[in-house]
Amino acid sequence: MEGKSSKKPLRQALDTEKDLLNTYKKQEEQKVKKMGEEAKIMEESQNEQNIENQNEKSQSEDSNKNIIEELSNIALDKISEIEELKTERDYLKDQLVRKVAEIENQRKRHLKEKQELIDFANEQLLGKMIELLDYFEQAVDASNKTTDIEALRTGLEMLYQKAIKLFEEQGVKKMDDATGKPFDVNYHDAILAMNSDKEEGTVLQVAQPGYMYKDKVLRHARVITSSRQSN
């Protein structure tokens, strides 16, 4: 009885070790299986990530391509606009140069015409002035042939009247005598102020007469005016 009972624990120990070994193998197999599944999941996840990255990259490339095309189109439009502006600028510059040249030609033509009018007017005036030379020459000849002072005076008076008429025909007239009238800076040039019983600024004497050409002063009259009497 004692011999039989001593062998039973050995079998139980062997079975326990076997069970432990099987359990450990199962655990290791489960670990390996789990690791395989995790690796597979990671691989699938990586593949999905790669696909997503590739899709994003493709989309980014497409987006960049679209942006580049859009910028290229904008650049082409701007270049075309710049060329149009250059063409318009060149046209306006050419028109401006033409207008400036035209204005300059008109200015020169007007100056020439104005000078021709002045020359023509001077020619007419000088033609009239020659008549005065003739009269002066005749007066000189007459003075050499006579001693009659009254005749000479009469001749000079006639010569003076002819000169006045000639200038009046050209629009030149002698100013009215300003003696006793107020001094007017528009027509008079004061050369001296003298004490008198007249109101201050009154013209006392005309030293040199003035002349008008139509409505303009050709020469101011040189006058002597009155001033306040000093006490």
Residue pairs with C-beta under 8 A, 6 or more apart in sequence:
125 170
128 166
128 169
128 170
129 166
131 162
131 166
132 159
132 162
132 163
132 166
135 159
135 162
135 163
136 159
139 152
139 155
139 156
139 159
142 151
142 152
142 155
143 152
143 155
146 152
164 174
167 173
167 211
171 213
171 214
172 211
172 212
172 213
172 218
173 211
173 212
174 209
174 210
174 211
174 212
175 187
175 209
175 210
175 211
175 212
175 221
177 206
177 209
178 184
178 187
178 188
178 203
178 206
178 221
178 223
179 203
179 204
179 205
179 206
180 198
180 202
180 203
181 202
181 203
182 199
182 201
182 202
182 203
183 190
183 201
183 202
183 203
183 223
183 225
186 217
187 210
187 217
187 220
187 221
188 203
188 210
188 220
188 221
188 222
188 223
189 220
189 221
189 222
189 223
190 223
190 224
190 225
191 207
191 222
191 223
191 224
192 207
192 224
192 225
193 224
193 225
193 226
193 227
194 204
194 224
194 225
194 226
194 227
195 226
195 227
195 228
195 229
195 230
196 202
196 204
196 226
196 227
196 229
197 229
198 204
198 226
199 226
200 226
200 227
200 228
201 225
201 226
202 225
202 226
203 223
203 224
203 225
204 223
204 224
204 225
204 226
205 223
205 224
206 221
206 222
206 223
207 222
207 223
207 224
208 221
208 222
209 221
210 217
210 218
210 219
210 220
210 221
210 222
211 217
211 218
211 219
212 218
